[in-house]
Structure formats: structure tokens, C-alpha cells
Amino acid sequence: MNKKELNWRVSQSEANLSLRAFLREEKQLSKRLLSAIKFQGGEIYLNDEPVTVRANVNEGDHVRIRLPIEQVSSSLKPQKMALTIHYEDTDLLVVEKPALVATIPSHDHPDHTLANAVLNYYQEQDIAATFHAVNRLDRGTSGLLMIAKHRYAHDLLSKAQQQGELKRYYTALVTGVSTLEGLINAPIGRKASSIIEREVRADGKPALTYYRRLASNGKESLLQLELQTGRTHQIRVHLQSIGLPLLGDGLYGGDQQFFTHQALHCYQLAFTQPLTGERYVIKSALPKDWKNRCADMTIDDANQDFLPSMLVD
């Protein structure tokens, strides 16, 4: 397996820095990653000569980094599973996570997770990487999930997500009819009586969710949502708090007659590829088992162009 290489040409504004400052401040390599490069088999070259981070850089210099090959945890085994890939390059993957497939192993779901499937794909493609999820989806939530192929990409993409530069858009089926659009601004914290459940509470962390109604049949609605923050169970808690529980979400009062999991789907990711600067918008159609629930809904006028492309045949 080949080590991941990173290459940069030093610009005029970056000249006369130490290599450490160039990598930490200009290229945003974390202290932890620099330590891994030094002690876990990575390499640093300046104009094709091996150096340490104490070297200085000049305008036009070529800086090349080889990241250490990452070790996969012995508890995380590759498993052959269906894997739908929506986007891939040398630094990241965007895949479709089915509902009721966990993202990573846990005590209750120790295997056959998305992580197991991705590691099997890496093994088949001879990709030297472990599993780095950028956005997380609950086991019952379906849709687009981004995975970094190395620690540097993971650091940059995680930072972009924290700064709101990685946009995540969801669709949700709820009981009730919402207003046309709104912003839910309500802090979220752990419920005192549960280690899992969250609730809106004054001492919680700030949480913002924007929603827009796409369609409704008078009893249920299809919503589009955009996360402005990323709290645990944020959409589920926020929708419950305004009287619109997700279908299938037993933990937060949702009707479980038609769904055994929350009807929540991450349908779009919009992001800038952090190493190339290219902008991407990746989309996923609504799950097939949503079609019957949407069949008798009236599409709101403002969404006549948007919604049909989301429905699957």
C-alpha cells in the first residue's frame, strides 16, 4: 500500500517561515498529525531532501509530505456488504447509509456497520486507510455520509463542518402540518432520566434548525431541513418540540405504524474539497419506502420544481 502524499509550492506570502509554521499555520496540519508523521513512519521532504520541521522555507520551495499508513483497529473487521458510492476522490468518499445500518460498531451492533463495509471496499481497492466519518447519522437515519480517507482530510473537513462550510440538508416525514418555513432556535441537552434521550432545555447547548414544508396531505408533512448546528438528535428533538414528531421515531413520540425507524434522510451535502478547492453538491433521492407516504401529498407551489426530482419510481 502506498502512503498518501501531499505536495505544496511555497508562495511569496509563505516564504521565510519555519517548516513547522508553514505546515501548522498555513496548511492546517494538526499537532497530533505532525507527531504521527514524525513517530509513526511518515516523511517530510523539502525540495526532495528529507528534513525536519525546523527547516525554513523560501518562495518556490517544494514541500512534500508522506503520511504514515494508518492502522485499523483489530476490533473493526472488513465485511462484504452492498455499498453505494455517490462521490469519490483520493481524499474522501460520499456514500449512502441505509436506514437501520449503524455507522460504526457498538455494543448493540458490533458488526455489519457502514464502517465494516467501507473497510472491505478499501481492502478490495488497496486503499491504505481506516474509517474516518465526517458527519454522523443515527442508525435509523438514512442518506449521505462523508468519509475522509486520511487524517489530514478528516481534520480539514471536520473543521469545515464546525464552521458551517459543510452544508447538510435533510428530508423528514412528520405527523402534523407545519408552517411553510421556520427556524427552530432551542438549546438541547441530555435528559436527566436517560443516557440516550435529549430534550430542549434552558441549560443545553445552542441548536438551530431551519425547516421548509415541501408537501402535505393534511395529516402528515414532508419537510426539508438544514442544520445550522450539529447536536445529538437535533432534528428529532427540535421537531418533537414544535409538535411535529418524525414518523417511526419511537424515542421522541413518533407514529411507528408504518416505519420502524425515524423517517429522516440526509439528501444533500454541499462542500468544498479542502485539498483542491473545488465545490461539490451531492444529492440522494428519497428512500423507496417513503413513496407511498408521499403519494397523496399536495406539493407546495414553491416546491413544484424541487420535489419531483427527489421522488423515486
C-alpha positions in Angstrom: 0.0 0.0 0.0 1.3 3.4 -1.0 1.5 6.3 1.5 -0.7 9.3 0.9 1.4 12.2 -0.5 0.7 15.9 0.0 2.5 18.5 -2.2 2.7 22.2 -1.9 4.7 25.0 -3.6 5.7 27.8 -1.2 4.2 31.2 -2.1 5.7 34.6 -1.6 3.5 35.3 1.4 4.6 31.9 3.0 8.3 32.5 2.5 10.7 32.7 5.4 8.6 30.7 7.7 9.8 27.6 9.6 8.5 24.4 8.0 6.6 23.8 11.3 4.8 27.2 10.9 4.2 26.5 7.2 2.6 23.2 7.9 0.7 24.1 11.1 -0.5 27.7 10.3 -0.7 27.8 6.5 -1.7 24.2 5.7 -3.6 23.5 9.0 -1.8 20.2 9.9 -2.7 19.4 13.5 -0.1 19.0 16.1 -1.2 15.4 16.5 -0.8 14.7 12.8 2.7 16.2 12.7 3.6 14.0 15.7 2.3 10.9 13.8 4.3 11.8 10.7 7.4 12.1 12.9 7.0 8.9 15.0 4.7 6.6 13.0 6.5 6.2 9.7 5.7 9.5 7.9 8.2 11.5 5.8 8.9 15.2 5.2 10.8 16.5 2.2 11.9 20.0 1.2 13.0 20.2 -2.5 13.2 16.3 -2.4 15.6 16.3 0.6 14.4 14.7 3.8 14.2 17.4 6.6 12.7 18.1 10.0 10.1 20.8 10.7 12.9 23.0 12.0 13.9 23.8 8.4 12.9 27.2 6.8 11.0 27.5 3.6 11.6 30.0 0.8 9.4 31.2 -2.1 9.2 28.5 -4.8 10.3 25.6 -2.5 8.6 22.3 -2.9 7.2 20.7 0.3 6.2 17.1 0.1 4.7 15.1 3.0 4.1 11.3 3.1 1.5 10.4 5.7 2.1 7.3 7.8 0.0 4.3 6.8 -2.9 4.1 9.2 -3.5 1.1 11.4 -7.1 -0.2 11.5 -8.4 -1.3 15.0 -8.3 -5.0 15.5 -12.0 -4.8 16.6 -13.0 -3.4 13.2 -13.2 -6.1 10.6 -13.8 -5.6 6.8 -17.1 -7.2 5.8 -18.5 -7.6 2.3 -21.7 -5.6 2.1 -23.5 -3.6 -0.5 -22.0 -0.1 -0.7 -23.5 2.8 -2.8 -20.8 5.4 -3.6 -22.1 8.8 -4.7 -18.7 10.5 -4.9 -15.1 9.5 -4.6 -11.6 11.1 -5.0 -8.2 10.5 -3.5 -9.2 12.2 -0.2 -12.8 11.3 0.5 -15.9 9.3 -0.1 -19.6 10.2 0.0 -21.7 7.0 0.4 -25.3 6.2 1.0 -26.1 4.9 4.5 -29.2 2.7 4.6 -31.6 3.1 7.5 -31.1 0.5 10.3 -27.4 0.2 9.4 -25.2 1.7 12.2 -22.3 4.0 11.1 -19.7 2.4 13.5 -19.8 -0.7 15.6 -21.2 -0.5 19.1 -22.1 -2.9 21.9 -25.6 -3.4 20.5 -24.4 -3.5 16.8 -20.9 -4.9 16.8 -20.6 -5.7 13.1 -22.2 -5.2 9.7 -22.0 -1.5 10.1 -21.1 1.1 7.4 -17.5 1.1 8.8 -17.2 -2.6 8.1 -18.4 -2.2 4.5 -16.1 0.8 3.8 -13.1 -1.1 5.2 -13.9 -4.0 2.9 -14.1 -1.6 0.0 -10.7 -0.2 1.0 -9.2 -3.6 1.2 -10.5 -4.5 -2.3 -9.2 -1.3 -3.8 -5.8 -1.5 -1.9 -6.5 1.9 -0.2 -4.4 2.4 2.9 -6.9 4.0 5.2 -9.1 3.4 8.2 -12.6 4.7 8.8 -13.0 8.5 9.3 -16.6 9.6 9.3 -17.0 13.3 8.9 -20.8 13.7 9.5 -22.6 11.2 11.7 -26.0 9.7 11.1 -28.1 7.8 13.7 -28.7 4.1 12.9 -32.3 4.8 11.9 -31.4 7.8 9.7 -30.6 7.1 6.0 -28.7 9.2 3.4 -25.4 10.7 2.5 -22.4 10.3 4.8 -18.9 11.7 4.1 -15.8 9.7 4.9 -12.3 11.0 4.8 -9.6 8.7 3.5 -6.8 10.1 5.7 -6.4 12.1 8.9 -5.5 15.3 7.2 -8.7 15.4 5.1 -10.6 14.4 8.2 -9.2 17.3 10.2 -10.0 19.8 7.4 -13.5 18.5 6.7 -14.4 18.4 10.4 -13.2 22.0 10.8 -15.3 22.9 7.7 -18.3 21.3 9.3 -17.8 23.1 12.6 -17.6 26.4 10.8 -20.7 25.7 8.8 -18.9 25.3 5.5 -20.1 21.7 5.0 -23.8 22.1 4.5 -26.1 19.2 5.4 -29.7 19.0 4.1 -32.3 16.5 5.3 -35.8 15.5 4.4 -38.2 14.3 7.1 -41.7 12.8 7.2 -43.6 14.1 10.2 -47.0 13.8 11.8 -48.8 17.2 11.6 -48.8 20.1 9.2 -46.0 22.6 9.7 -46.0 26.3 8.8 -44.4 27.0 5.3 -41.0 27.6 6.9 -39.3 28.5 10.1 -36.2 28.5 12.3 -36.2 26.4 15.5 -33.8 28.1 17.9 -33.9 26.0 21.1 -30.9 24.7 23.2 -30.6 20.9 23.5 -29.2 18.9 26.4 -29.2 15.4 27.8 -32.4 14.3 29.5 -31.7 13.8 33.2 -33.5 10.4 33.3 -31.8 8.9 30.2 -28.3 8.3 28.9 -29.6 8.4 25.3 -32.5 10.8 25.1 -32.1 14.6 24.6 -34.5 17.4 25.2 -34.9 21.1 24.8 -33.7 22.7 28.0 -32.5 26.1 29.1 -29.1 24.9 30.1 -28.5 23.0 26.9 -26.1 23.8 24.0 -27.3 26.2 21.3 -29.1 24.5 18.5 -30.5 25.9 15.2 -32.6 24.0 12.6 -34.2 25.7 9.6 -37.2 23.9 8.1 -39.4 24.3 5.0 -42.5 22.4 4.2 -42.3 20.6 0.8 -45.7 18.8 0.7 -48.6 17.8 3.0 -51.8 15.8 3.0 -53.4 17.5 5.9 -52.2 14.8 8.4 -48.5 14.4 7.6 -45.9 16.6 6.0 -42.7 16.2 4.1 -40.1 18.7 5.3 -36.7 19.9 4.1 -34.3 20.8 6.9 -30.9 22.4 7.2 -28.7 22.0 10.2 -27.0 25.2 11.5 -25.5 23.3 14.4 -24.8 19.6 15.0 -26.2 18.5 18.3 -27.0 14.8 19.1 -30.6 14.0 17.9 -31.0 17.7 17.0 -33.7 17.3 14.2 -35.6 14.7 16.2 -35.7 16.8 19.4 -36.5 20.0 17.6 -39.3 18.6 15.6 -40.8 17.0 18.6 -40.6 20.3 20.5 -42.8 22.0 17.9 -45.4 19.2 17.8 -44.1 17.5 14.6 -42.6 14.2 15.6 -40.8 12.1 12.9 -42.7 9.1 11.7 -41.2 6.0 13.2 -39.3 7.8 15.9 -40.4 5.9 19.0 -37.9 7.6 21.2 -39.4 11.0 20.6 -43.1 10.2 20.3 -43.3 9.4 16.6 -46.0 7.2 15.0 -44.5 3.7 14.4 -47.3 2.2 12.4 -45.5 2.5 9.0 -41.9 2.9 9.9 -39.7 1.0 12.4 -37.1 3.8 12.4 -37.2 7.6 12.2 -38.2 8.9 8.7 -35.2 11.1 8.3 -32.9 11.2 5.3 -29.8 13.2 4.5 -30.5 14.0 0.9 -27.8 16.6 0.1 -24.2 17.6 1.1 -22.6 20.8 -0.2 -18.9 21.2 0.4 -15.6 22.5 -0.8 -13.0 19.8 -1.4 -10.4 21.0 1.1 -7.3 20.0 -0.9 -8.4 21.1 -4.4 -10.8 24.0 -3.6 -13.5 22.6 -5.9 -17.1 23.0 -4.8 -19.5 20.0 -4.9 -23.2 19.4 -4.3 -24.0 15.7 -3.9 -27.7 14.6 -3.8 -29.6 11.4 -2.9 -33.2 10.5 -3.8 -35.8 9.9 -1.2 -35.9 6.3 0.1 -38.2 4.0 -1.8 -40.3 3.2 1.3 -41.3 6.9 1.6 -43.1 6.9 -1.8 -46.4 5.6 -0.5 -46.4 8.1 2.3 -45.9 10.9 -0.1 -48.3 9.7 -2.8 -51.3 11.6 -1.6 -49.5 14.8 -0.6 -50.0 18.1 -2.3 -46.7 19.7 -3.3 -46.5 23.3 -2.1 -46.3 25.7 -5.0 -42.8 26.9 -4.3 -41.5 23.3 -4.5 -43.0 22.2 -7.8 -39.6 22.0 -9.4 -37.7 20.7 -6.4 -39.8 17.8 -5.2 -40.4 15.6 -8.2 -36.7 15.0 -8.7 -36.5 13.7 -5.2 -39.2 11.1 -5.6 -38.1 7.7 -6.8 -40.0 5.4 -9.3 
